[in-house]
Amino acid sequence: MAIPRVPRRGERVRVEGHQGKLVVVRVDRVNNIANVELWDDPSVVLRDVPFAAIHLIHETVGEAA
């Protein structure tokens, strides 16, 4: 079994079972959980999300025309 990646504050992520882009706002390395908020609406916060359910969004920037 792989060890879950530790998210970092400010990273854009997705969370299993939830739609939309989220941003990591708090990391608890002792309990392997994090709080994340919806990128478009910071009033929506998911608390105590296990690291295993958090996945980094790998975004690429397209080239300008």
C-alpha positions as CSV (number, residue, x, y, z in Angstrom):
1,M,0.0,0.0,0.0
2,A,1.4,3.4,-1.0
3,I,1.8,6.2,1.6
4,P,-0.5,9.1,0.7
5,R,1.2,12.3,-0.5
6,V,1.2,15.1,2.0
7,P,-0.6,18.1,0.5
8,R,0.8,21.6,1.0
9,R,-1.1,24.8,1.8
10,G,-2.1,26.7,-1.3
11,E,-2.2,23.7,-3.6
12,R,-5.1,23.2,-6.0
13,V,-6.6,19.8,-5.5
14,R,-9.6,17.6,-6.1
15,V,-11.2,15.5,-3.4
16,E,-12.8,12.1,-4.0
17,G,-16.6,12.4,-3.9
18,H,-16.6,16.1,-4.4
19,Q,-16.9,18.3,-7.5
20,G,-14.8,21.3,-8.4
21,K,-11.4,22.6,-7.7
22,L,-10.4,23.1,-4.1
23,V,-7.4,24.7,-2.4
24,V,-5.6,23.3,0.7
25,V,-5.9,25.7,3.7
26,R,-4.7,23.6,6.6
27,V,-2.6,20.5,7.0
28,D,-2.5,18.2,10.0
29,R,0.5,15.8,9.5
30,V,-0.1,14.1,12.9
31,N,-3.6,12.9,11.9
32,N,-3.0,12.8,8.1
33,I,-5.9,15.1,7.4
34,A,-6.4,18.5,5.8
35,N,-9.0,21.2,5.4
36,V,-9.8,22.4,1.9
37,E,-12.0,25.2,0.5
38,L,-13.8,25.5,-2.7
39,W,-11.7,27.6,-5.1
40,D,-14.6,29.6,-6.4
41,D,-16.4,30.0,-3.0
42,P,-14.1,30.1,0.1
43,S,-17.1,29.9,2.3
44,V,-17.4,26.2,1.5
45,V,-14.8,24.3,3.6
46,L,-14.3,20.6,3.8
47,R,-12.8,19.7,7.1
48,D,-10.7,16.7,8.2
49,V,-10.3,15.3,4.7
50,P,-7.9,12.2,4.7
51,F,-4.7,12.7,2.7
52,A,-5.6,9.6,0.7
53,A,-8.7,11.3,-0.7
54,I,-6.8,14.4,-1.8
55,H,-5.3,14.5,-5.3
56,L,-3.1,17.3,-6.7
57,I,-4.4,18.9,-9.9
58,H,-1.7,19.0,-12.5
59,E,-2.5,22.0,-14.6
60,T,-0.7,23.0,-17.7
61,V,-0.7,26.4,-19.2
62,G,-1.5,26.4,-23.0
63,E,0.8,28.3,-25.3
64,A,-0.3,31.8,-26.4
65,A,-1.5,32.0,-30.0
